[in-house]
Structures are given as structure tokens and as C-alpha cells.
């Protein structure tokens, strides 16, 4: 059977392509695909995603599955919930408008910006990244009783002092707003398949936590 392999960041550069077809025997599992790709992943910890969901190594594969090799990630809009990956410059005002709510006594915002270097390059597995960010935002809304939350992550070239990630959250009280915003950015950096290149080198991060 054939499955489609998606590659990103340093793995894409090693393979010289962002996508390839892999022939596997019937009954193959994620571990089998990972072993077949060992020449590309050599020395780099990766996890796998199948059809845009993080997958255990024993998950069975089927013909036509999309299998993404996720290297360490470096780390994404919402009325009640908004999550988006974009190539456009980020600004806070549109996100603040999205999270305005008559119940809210606090609105907290965050911008992560390029520092110390002329520019950074970001790459994302965009469909999965947006899904993961939406899940993170939804959990933060539930856990902290937020009124609304919005997050956008920029990809492509992000020049010095421009934002790569923008977050806005609203809540009845400031503590919940601060805590919810902090959890959103921390979880994005830990889980979402987004990679950063600085001065020609992919920044080594952490293996994403499923």
C-alpha cells in the first residue's frame, strides 16, 4: 500500500522535497514508516502525525493516509475561539475586537517578536497547526473561564521587531486572563508543528508533546 509522507523544515531540506510516496506492506504501523524514513530523520527526534493527528508508533496505517514527520517545533483567529496561520503581518487590534465581550473585565494581549537578528523564517504544517491551536485555545477557555481567545501565527519571513505570534484573551477578571494567555503561548510552543530558522539554521526545539 502507499501512504503520503509530508516533511517540514530541516527534514524537508534533507530529503530535498516536502512530500513523497512510501510503499509499505499491508498491516504496517507508524513505526514501520518511521524506520523506512530513518535516513532522513537520522539524529533528529521526531514524532508522527497521521491525517493531522499525533499518532502512537503502533497505530495501523492504511492506503492513502497522510503521514507527517514532525521534527522538534520552535515555537498561530476566534469570536469565542479563533486560531489561524497566516503569511500576513500581525497586529493586535483585530484580535482585541474579536475577544471583546460584555462579560469581560480584562483583556490581555501578547506579541512574540523577532529580536536581535534581521529576520526569522517560520514554516508550519498549517492544517494541523490550526487544528492544534484551536484545541489549545478551547481548553484554555474552558480551564480558566475565558470569555474569548484568539491566536494567530505568522509564517514566512518575519523581520526584526515584527510579530510572529499574536494572542488576545478576555475574561471577567485579570488573573484568569493572564493565566489563560500564558497557557496558550506555552502550549503552542510545546505542541504545534511550527519551525523557526535563524541565520540559516533551523532552531532546535523540543519534540512536540501529543
Number of C-alpha atoms within 10 A of each C-alpha: 15 16 19 18 20 21 23 22 25 21 20 15 12 15 16 11 12 15 16 11 14 14 13 17 12 12 12 17 17 19 16 16 20 18 11 13 15 11 11 19 19 11 8 13 14 19 19 24 22 22 15 18 15 20 17 15 15 11 13 15 23 17 15 12 15 19 26 26 24 25 25 27 26 24 24 29 25 21 16 19 21 23 24 19 22 18 14 14 15 20 16 19 10 12 23 21 13 21 26 21 18 10 12 18 14 19 24 21 20 17 18 15 16 19 13 7 11 12 19 23 21 22 20 24 19 19 13 19 22 24 16 23 29 23 15 22 32 21 16 24 24 12 13 17 16 28 24 27 34 32 31 27 29 24 23 17 18 21 17 14 14 19 21 28 25 22 28 31 35 32 27 17 15 15 13 22 28 20 16 27 27 17 17 26 22 13 18 24 20 20 22 27 30 29 25 24 19 14 11 9 12 18 17 15 16 16 18 23 13 14
